[in-house]
């Protein structure tokens, strides 16, 4: 049986590697740079983010994606929010 302290020490030691792997996954899927609309604001003056955040595979544009059928998106693996199973 493993004690709580042993598990906590082991998990805490892996934190940096886990956080780095998650950050890399997020940056590969999404454009994390904030793009704010200079005119549109929420209540209390908070600016609104605009634009797409998904990174598309290859040289495909969002306009090209809009013209494709769902079955073609699946076949070509172009949907930007792919589910990864490990």
C-alpha positions as CSV (number, residue, x, y, z in Angstrom):
1,X,0.0,0.0,0.0
2,X,1.3,3.5,-0.9
3,X,1.0,6.2,1.6
4,X,-0.6,9.6,0.8
5,X,2.7,11.4,1.3
6,X,4.5,9.1,-1.2
7,X,1.8,9.6,-3.8
8,X,1.8,13.4,-3.2
9,X,5.6,13.6,-3.6
10,X,5.5,11.5,-6.8
11,X,2.7,13.6,-8.3
12,X,4.3,16.9,-7.3
13,X,7.5,15.8,-9.0
14,X,5.7,15.1,-12.3
15,X,3.8,18.5,-12.3
16,X,6.3,20.4,-14.5
17,X,6.3,17.6,-17.2
18,X,2.5,17.3,-17.1
19,X,2.0,21.1,-17.4
20,X,4.5,21.4,-20.2
21,X,2.8,18.6,-22.2
22,X,-0.6,20.2,-21.7
23,X,0.7,23.6,-22.8
24,X,2.3,22.1,-25.9
25,X,-1.0,20.3,-26.8
26,X,-3.0,23.6,-26.3
27,X,-0.5,25.6,-28.4
28,X,-0.6,23.0,-31.2
29,X,-4.4,23.1,-31.4
30,X,-5.2,26.7,-30.6
31,X,-3.9,30.2,-31.2
32,X,-3.7,31.4,-27.6
33,X,-2.8,35.1,-28.4
34,X,-5.7,37.3,-27.4
35,X,-7.1,39.5,-30.2
36,X,-9.4,42.1,-28.7
37,X,-12.1,44.1,-30.5
38,X,-11.3,47.8,-30.0
39,X,-15.0,48.8,-29.9
40,X,-17.0,45.8,-28.6
41,X,-17.1,45.7,-24.8
42,X,-18.8,43.6,-22.2
43,X,-20.5,45.2,-19.2
44,X,-18.1,47.1,-17.1
45,X,-15.9,47.8,-20.2
46,X,-14.1,44.5,-20.5
47,X,-13.0,44.0,-24.2
48,X,-14.3,41.1,-26.2
49,X,-12.0,38.6,-27.9
50,X,-12.6,38.1,-31.6
51,X,-11.6,35.7,-34.3
52,X,-11.1,32.0,-34.5
53,X,-8.8,30.3,-32.0
54,X,-8.4,26.9,-33.7
55,X,-5.3,26.1,-35.7
56,X,-6.2,24.4,-39.0
57,X,-4.2,21.5,-40.5
58,X,-2.0,22.4,-43.4
59,X,-2.9,25.3,-45.7
60,X,-6.7,25.0,-45.3
61,X,-8.6,28.2,-44.5
62,X,-11.8,28.6,-42.6
63,X,-13.5,29.7,-45.9
64,X,-12.5,26.4,-47.5
65,X,-13.7,24.4,-44.5
66,X,-17.1,26.1,-44.8
67,X,-17.6,24.6,-48.3
68,X,-16.9,21.0,-47.3
69,X,-19.4,18.4,-46.4
70,X,-19.1,16.9,-42.9
71,X,-18.2,13.5,-44.3
72,X,-15.4,15.1,-46.3
73,X,-14.1,16.8,-43.2
74,X,-14.0,13.5,-41.4
75,X,-12.3,11.7,-44.3
76,X,-9.6,14.3,-44.6
77,X,-9.2,14.8,-40.8
78,X,-9.7,18.6,-41.1
79,X,-12.0,19.3,-38.2
80,X,-10.0,21.7,-36.0
81,X,-11.1,20.3,-32.6
82,X,-10.0,16.7,-32.9
83,X,-10.5,14.4,-30.0
84,X,-7.4,12.5,-28.9
85,X,-7.6,9.2,-27.2
86,X,-4.6,7.8,-25.4
